[in-house]
Amino acid sequence: MRVLFLFLDGVGLGLDDPEHNPFAAVHMPALQRLLDGGRLLAEHAPSESARATLLPLDACLGVHGLPQSATGQAALLTGKNIPAELGYHYGPKPNPEVAALIKNGNVFSHLQANGKKAAFLNAYPPGYFEAIRSGRRLYAAIPQAVVSAGIPLRRDEDLRAGQAISADFTGEGWRTHLNLNDTPTITDCQAGERLARLAEPYDFAFFEYWLSDYAGHSQSMTEAAKLLAAIDQVLDGLLRSWDDESGLVLLTSDHGNLEDLSTRRHTNNPVPALLIGAPGIRRTFATGLQDLTDIAPAILNLLLD
């Protein structure tokens, strides 16, 4: 049994409003086939198809204000109501209090301690490691959880060897934004196929996609449409390559944003929990899923039972 966690930052379940919600406006054929014509919209959750289950998860966690990345991701990774413990939502990067709670135990460290193999599939460019070493940059919540579990972050040499995936799926961003012009590139569909292949040796594999949150803040329907088309192609490649009987693909988020381009801010909408796999596996995992804090316990229950 294995789990591939596909994390999309800043994706909530919004209204069927094509003017402001790209998930209502953009055709996503792979996703819509998966959901029997459904979309990532509030009115379609909960729902179930032959291969997938879509559930809404509360991202507010009983705390006043709009959910934020650091505390939302920490809740996903630890199973603890981090915003409630602190009394506030916080982000984008963890403050010392959030970082300490992540280091104190998270899904990566718990699995490692129980003899399971966990992996983080993102590649980071050379400049990232130098910025971390110099103190110019702080770890975000997810890489903080990874390194605190003793798992090394993947580097440019891993990307070149086909053993990692860049944050934009294809590697093109390393060329255009980082001037790393010899970076090998792949298609979005090939990125989905690579996700399935790289996850295969592990009990738990995780990929983080943060461009969805950036697109929400930009409020550009054009950019959002490009991004959703890319995500759909990744899903297409992944769905063609994933063996449903071998485990579960989990797609979820930390807070809403991209689903409402009428505002630059995050939203208090629920986030999707999209489960892909055999019906029995999905049924076991979905039991009791209501908010962000339920994700880590569900992963541990599935993999450690």
SVG drawing of the C-alpha trace seen along z (x, -y; Angstrom):
<svg xmlns="http://www.w3.org/2000/svg" viewBox="-24 -41 49 45">
<polyline fill="none" stroke="black" stroke-width="0.4" points="0.0,0.0 1.3,-3.5 0.2,-7.1 1.1,-9.8 0.2,-13.2 -0.2,-15.9 -0.4,-19.2 -1.9,-22.2 -1.4,-25.4 -4.3,-27.8 -7.1,-25.8 -10.6,-25.9 -14.0,-24.7 -15.8,-27.7 -19.1,-28.6 -20.1,-27.7 -19.2,-31.2 -17.2,-31.2 -16.5,-35.0 -14.5,-34.6 -13.8,-30.9 -11.4,-29.3 -12.5,-25.8 -16.0,-26.7 -14.7,-28.4 -11.8,-26.1 -12.4,-22.7 -10.3,-20.1 -11.0,-16.9 -8.9,-14.5 -10.4,-15.7 -13.9,-15.8 -13.6,-12.2 -12.3,-11.2 -15.3,-12.8 -17.9,-11.6 -18.3,-15.2 -17.9,-16.9 -15.5,-19.7 -13.6,-21.0 -16.6,-23.1 -18.5,-23.3 -21.7,-21.9 -19.9,-18.7 -18.5,-17.8 -19.1,-15.3 -19.3,-13.0 -18.0,-9.6 -17.1,-8.0 -15.7,-4.6 -12.2,-5.8 -12.4,-8.9 -14.0,-10.4 -14.2,-14.2 -14.8,-15.6 -14.8,-19.1 -12.4,-19.8 -12.7,-22.7 -9.5,-24.9 -10.6,-27.5 -10.3,-25.1 -12.5,-27.2 -10.1,-30.1 -11.1,-33.7 -9.6,-35.1 -8.5,-33.8 -6.5,-30.6 -2.8,-30.9 -0.2,-28.7 2.2,-28.0 -0.4,-27.1 -2.6,-25.3 0.2,-23.2 1.4,-22.5 -2.1,-21.2 -2.0,-18.9 1.4,-17.6 1.0,-17.1 -2.7,-16.3 -2.8,-19.0 -5.0,-22.1 -2.0,-24.5 -4.1,-27.7 -6.1,-26.8 -3.0,-26.1 -1.5,-29.4 -4.7,-31.4 -4.2,-32.7 -3.6,-31.8 0.0,-32.5 1.9,-32.5 3.3,-32.2 6.5,-30.9 6.5,-29.4 7.4,-31.6 9.4,-30.0 6.3,-28.7 5.0,-27.0 8.4,-25.6 8.8,-24.1 5.5,-22.3 6.4,-20.9 9.8,-19.7 8.1,-18.1 6.5,-15.4 5.0,-15.2 3.8,-12.6 7.3,-12.2 9.0,-11.7 6.3,-9.4 6.5,-7.2 10.3,-7.1 10.2,-6.2 7.9,-3.2 10.1,-1.8 8.3,-3.2 10.0,-4.8 9.0,-8.5 10.0,-10.8 9.7,-14.4 9.7,-14.6 10.4,-18.3 13.8,-19.4 15.3,-22.7 17.8,-24.8 21.3,-25.5 20.4,-29.1 17.8,-27.8 20.3,-25.9 22.7,-28.9 19.8,-31.2 18.9,-28.8 22.5,-28.5 23.0,-32.2 19.7,-32.9 18.3,-35.0 15.5,-32.4 13.4,-30.3 12.1,-26.9 8.4,-26.8 6.3,-24.4 6.6,-21.3 10.4,-21.3 10.8,-22.1 8.9,-18.9 11.0,-17.0 14.4,-18.1 13.3,-17.7 12.5,-14.0 16.1,-13.6 15.1,-13.3 17.4,-15.3 15.8,-17.7 16.3,-16.8 18.6,-18.9 19.4,-19.9 21.3,-16.7 18.3,-14.7 16.2,-16.6 18.7,-16.0 18.7,-12.3 14.9,-12.1 14.7,-11.4 12.8,-14.6 10.3,-17.1 10.5,-20.9 7.9,-23.0 6.4,-24.0 6.2,-20.3 8.1,-20.8 11.5,-22.4 10.8,-25.3 10.6,-27.8 14.2,-27.0 15.2,-28.1 13.1,-31.2 13.1,-32.5 16.4,-31.2 18.5,-31.3 19.5,-27.7 19.3,-27.2 20.6,-23.6 17.8,-22.3 16.1,-19.4 12.4,-19.9 9.5,-17.5 5.8,-17.9 3.1,-18.2 1.8,-14.7 5.3,-13.3 5.5,-15.0 2.4,-13.0 3.9,-9.8 7.1,-10.6 5.1,-11.3 3.7,-7.7 7.1,-6.2 9.0,-8.1 6.4,-7.3 6.5,-3.5 9.5,-2.6 8.0,-4.5 5.3,-4.0 4.6,-7.7 5.6,-10.3 4.8,-14.0 4.9,-16.7 4.2,-20.4 2.8,-22.7 2.7,-26.3 2.1,-28.2 -1.7,-27.7 -1.5,-30.1 0.5,-32.6 -2.0,-32.5 -4.8,-33.2 -3.1,-36.3 -2.5,-37.6 -6.2,-37.5 -5.5,-36.7 -8.1,-34.4 -5.7,-33.9 -2.9,-32.7 -5.2,-30.6 -6.5,-28.9 -3.0,-28.1 -2.2,-26.7 -5.4,-24.5 -4.6,-23.2 -1.2,-22.1 -2.5,-20.5 -5.1,-18.6 -2.3,-17.3 -0.3,-16.2 -3.4,-14.4 -3.9,-12.7 -0.3,-11.3 -0.6,-10.3 -4.0,-8.6 -2.7,-6.6 0.3,-5.4 -1.2,-4.8 -2.2,-1.4 -5.4,-2.0 -5.0,1.3 -1.5,0.4 -2.5,-2.6 -4.0,-6.1 -3.4,-9.4 -4.5,-12.3 -4.9,-15.8 -5.7,-18.5 -4.7,-22.0 -4.1,-24.3 -6.6,-27.1 -8.8,-28.7 -7.5,-31.3 -7.5,-30.3 -11.2,-29.5 -12.1,-33.2 -10.3,-35.7 -12.5,-38.6 -10.1,-39.0 -6.3,-38.9 -6.7,-37.4 -7.2,-33.9 -10.8,-32.6 -12.5,-30.7 -13.9,-28.2 -13.4,-24.5 -10.6,-22.8 -11.0,-19.6 -9.8,-16.2 -9.7,-14.3 -9.0,-10.6 -8.0,-8.4 -7.7,-4.6 -9.6,-1.4 -13.0,-1.9 -12.1,0.0 -8.9,-2.0 -10.8,-5.3 -13.5,-4.2 -11.0,-3.4 -9.2,-6.7 -12.3,-8.9 -13.8,-7.7 -14.0,-10.7 -12.3,-13.2 -13.7,-16.7 -10.9,-19.2 -7.2,-19.6 -6.2,-17.9 -7.7,-14.6 -5.3,-14.1 -2.1,-13.1 -3.9,-10.6 -5.7,-9.1 -2.3,-8.6 -0.8,-7.0 -3.8,-4.8 -3.7,-3.6 0.1,-2.9 0.8,-1.7 -2.2,0.6"/>
</svg>
